[in-house]
Amino acid sequence: MILKRTIGKIITILTLAALPVVAHAKDGLTVTNDDASIVLDKAAIDNLPQQEFTTTTIWTEGSITFSGPSLHAIISLAGITEGTVTLTAVNDYAIQIPVAEITETTPIVASLMDGEPFNRREKGPYWLVYPYDSDPAFQTEITLARSIWQLVSISNIAPD
């Protein structure tokens, strides 16, 4: 078991070292898995496979088309496959999501609203969004509380 975890950490570190990084990028998103961290800049996030859906939210007016990579795609880059991830906003608001509840398509880390980037005043540059109108399961208090905006970091500390 110890050997398996050690090999897993080595693979994760090598994988993270090969990723495009920008240290302390203004609009970067830091992803940490155990002791290894990367900072994805906007270009790296935009180069990931993009998801898109149109939905309403309780925080905005009318229907908005959100697009960005899935949370699954981002945590996969860092080798996060189990446990719980903690997402933190610029104001230190933090939420936790069990990795088992993250699918390949939802939620997304939206970087565009109606095809345009959005800034911190508009809940950006990254906002964790679900397709709220598509399923009552996405309209729960838990899901709404997880819809963190001004996202700056994602972390996972594997259980011992």
Helices and strands as residue ranges (DSSP letters): H 2-17, E 29-33, E 36-40, H 42-46, E 50-55, E 64-69, H 71-77, E 84-89, E 94-98, G 99-101, E 108-110, E 112-113, E 116-117, G 120-122, E 127-129, G 132-134, G 136-139, H 141-146, E 151-156
